[in-house]
Amino acid sequence: MARVFNFSAGPSMLPESVLNRAAAEMLDYKGSGQSVMEMSHRSKVFEEIIQEAEALFREVLGIPENYKVLFLQGGATAQFAGIPMNFMNKNQKADYVLTGQFSTKAYKEALKYGDVRVVASSKEATFSYIPKLERKDFDSEADYVYVCFNNTVYGTTYHYIPDTGDVPLFADVSSCFLSEPMDVTKFGLIYGGAQKNIGPAGLTVLIVREDLLGNARDITPSVIDYTQQAAAGSLLNTPPCYSIYICKLILEWIKNLGGLEAMKERNLAKSKLLYDYLDSSKLFTNGVNKEDRSMMNVTFVTGNPDLDAKFVKEATAAGFVNLKGHRSVGGMRASIYNAMPYEGVEQLVAFMKQFESDNT
Ligand SMILES: *Cc1c(COP(=O)(O)O)cnc(C)c1O
C-alpha cells in the first residue's frame, strides 16, 4: 500500500521508522509478552517507558532541573482552564496576547477565572502578524503572560521571545514543539498537545518551573492540578500510556537525527522551498507578514475559492492530502511538521507548479 504525503495540521504524520518500530513491538514489547496498550501503568515495564520518555525530553529540549515535565490528558484545551486555575493565584490577573484562534480560545477560558487583559491583538489584520512587545507593554502585577508561540491556523510564529520582566511567560507550543531549539529558561511554562509534532493524540506535555507550583485554587480538578500531577509523577490516574510510548520513540528518532539543531535545519530547508516558490508564483500567495512566517504551517490561496477547491481536490487525488485550510479561514495550508520528509515538500511544489501552469 502506498502511503500519502499527509499535510494535516493535526493529528499529523509520524515518522515511518517510528511506526515500523511500534508495529514490530506491537504484540510483545521487549519480551513482556504484551503490547504497551495492554500493560498496567503501574508495572515496572511501563515505569521504564515513562521515565525514559521524560529523560529524553529533558535531554533533547535541554530542560533544567528546576522544571517539572508532566504527561497529561485533555489536550491543550484542558490546559486553557488548567493554567488560570493553577497560576492566576497572586493578584488574580493575567496578560494575554491574541495572535489567532487558539490564543483567543485560551483567553476566553481564562476570563472565567479572573481579571484577564488583552495586551495586544493582531485580529484587525486577520492575525497575519505577531505584535512586537516590550517589557513596558506588560502589567508587572500580572500573575503570568500568555502567548501562543506558533499559530497553527494562520501560519505565523514568534521569532523572538517577549521580555516580560519578572512576570513568568507561558507559551502554547502545540504546533512547534521540538521543531527547533528553545531556551526553556526564558519561560515559566511551555506546553502542547502531542498530536501536531511529538506523537499521537491523547497526550499533552507540560513543562513548568517548580517554584510556580503549589498554589492551585481549591476548586481545581485533581487531573489538571499540576502540583498534584507533579507529586504523582504524572500517575495520579491512568496516563495515556501508548501515546507516551510513541512520544518516547519520536524523541529517540529526533536524538538519532542529531537533535533539535538538526531538526531546525531540516524544517528550515522544507519551509524555504515552499515559501520561495510561493513568493515567485503568479497564482498562489501567502498572506502573512514575511518576518513572522511559520516554519510549520504554511498558508496560501489562489484568490479564487473555486480554484482553491479545485487545487485541493486534484492534490488529494495525487496523494497530497489534508491541504484544505482551517474551516474558519479557507484557502490552503500545508502543515510540514518534523515528520514530513523534504521529498514531500519537493513533490508538493512540483505539483503546485504544474497546477499553476495548467490554470493560468
Ligand atoms: C491544535 C492546537 C490546540 C488545541 O489542541 P487540542 O489538543 O485539540 O486541545 C491548541 N493550541 C494550538 C497552538 C494548537 O495547534
The ligand as a MOL file (V3000), in Angstrom:
LIG
                    3D

  0  0  0     0  0            999 V3000
M  V30 BEGIN CTAB
M  V30 COUNTS 15 15 0 0 0
M  V30 BEGIN ATOM
M  V30 1 C -4.3370 22.1430 17.9460 0
M  V30 2 C -3.9890 23.2330 18.8600 0
M  V30 3 C -4.6470 23.4170 20.0840 0
M  V30 4 C -5.8010 22.5480 20.5100 0
M  V30 5 O -5.3340 21.3130 20.8760 0
M  V30 6 P -6.2700 20.1690 21.4580 0
M  V30 7 O -5.2720 19.1010 21.7730 0
M  V30 8 O -7.2250 19.7910 20.3790 0
M  V30 9 O -6.9500 20.6950 22.6600 0
M  V30 10 C -4.2220 24.4290 20.9090 0
M  V30 11 N -3.2160 25.2400 20.5640 0
M  V30 12 C -2.5720 25.1060 19.3840 0
M  V30 13 C -1.4480 26.0420 19.0580 0
M  V30 14 C -2.9280 24.1050 18.5000 0
M  V30 15 O -2.2770 23.9800 17.3310 0
M  V30 END ATOM
M  V30 BEGIN BOND
M  V30 1 1 1 2
M  V30 2 1 2 3
M  V30 3 2 2 14
M  V30 4 1 3 4
M  V30 5 2 3 10
M  V30 6 1 4 5
M  V30 7 1 5 6
M  V30 8 2 6 7
M  V30 9 1 6 8
M  V30 10 1 6 9
M  V30 11 1 10 11
M  V30 12 2 11 12
M  V30 13 1 12 13
M  V30 14 1 12 14
M  V30 15 1 14 15
M  V30 END BOND
M  V30 END CTAB
M  END
